[in-house]
Amino acid sequence: MNFLYLVLISLFAGLLVGKYTSYEFGDLALLMLYLLIFIIGLEIGKSRGVKREIKKLGKIALILPLATIIGSLLGGAFASFLLRFPLKWGIAVSAGFGWYSLTGPLLAAFSPIYGVIGFLANLTREIFTIIFYPLVIKRVPKELAVSMGGATTMDSTLPVLVKFGGKEITIIAFIHGFILTAIAPFLISLIAQL
Amino acid sequence: MNIFIPLIVGVVTGYIFREKLKYNLDKPMSATLLFLIFFMGVEAGRVEIKAMSLFVTSIIFAFFTILGSLLFSLLLGGKLR
């Protein structure tokens, strides 16, 4: 069975269990994430030629996060225009780059509605990355498609990107996510206070 | 920044035992990934969405932020490939 189908089944089974049951799994999601990151670390550690990979990345490691920032903010501005949503708050929602647990609470300090949209829009970005990255890389170069995941490419979506894009994109995905994770809190706060 | 700890431990362990770690890590990684996605789904399913319009707004924002990112990554990053 195609692995993508298994991913979708897992995701929807989880959504259904979350929606219709009250089972508590505690921090299992976090534990699984740490385990996966550890396995990815093992792969990097045992593979040869990592230094060569980092050198080869060069400018793309900085250009890709920049492209994600510009693209996300312009995409958010366009969505605001389509929805007749206040431009400032639309851009602030987009500046979360998929980091929903940060964007929601930060924007909720200004308005509960913007907080909910900040949370949901960025959660949806993460889910869309999990579902569509394997499909998008059939058309878009796999290292450039990393931009879909925004700040999440250093943690929650990293395993999906590596699984479908190959372990050679681990480093660019991690650097991309790291830069966006460092920028998002400042950018959201800055936009919200304009 | 807890994410650094398992990553660095993994890299160091993988490097130290690179001669002994001959087996393929693809299967354990796939299994853990499926569990992770399931538990992420559970967390997402717990979020109560009362208004349909909020849901649609979120989807449109997610779609266009992803689309914008992809377009600019192709525009700026495409030349460097």
Interface residues (C-beta under 8 A of the other chain):
Chain A: F3 L6 V7 S10 L11 F12 A13 G14 L15 L16 V17 G18 K19 Y20 Y23 F25 L28 A29 M32 L33 Y34 L35 L36 I37 F38 I39 I40 G41 L42 E43 I44 G45 K46 S47 R48 G58 K59 I60 I63 L64 L66 A67 T68 I70 G71 S72 L73 L74 G75 G76 F78 A79 L82 L83 F85 G90 V93 S94 F97 I113 V116 I117 F119 L120 A121 N122 L123 T124 R125 E126 I127 F128 T129 I130 F132 V136 V140 P141 E143 L144 A145 V146 S147 M148 G150 M154 D155 S156 P159 V160 V162 K163 F174
Chain B: N2 I3 I5 P6 L7 I8 V9 G10 V11 V12 T13 G14 Y15 I16 F17 R18 L21 L25 P28 M29 S30 T32 L33 L34 F35 L36 I37 F38 F39 M40 G41 V42 E43 A44 G45 R46 V47 I49 L54 F55 T57 S58 I59 I60 F61 A62 F63 F64 T65 I66 L67 G68 S69 L70 L71 F72 S73 L74 L75 L76 G77 G78 L80 R81
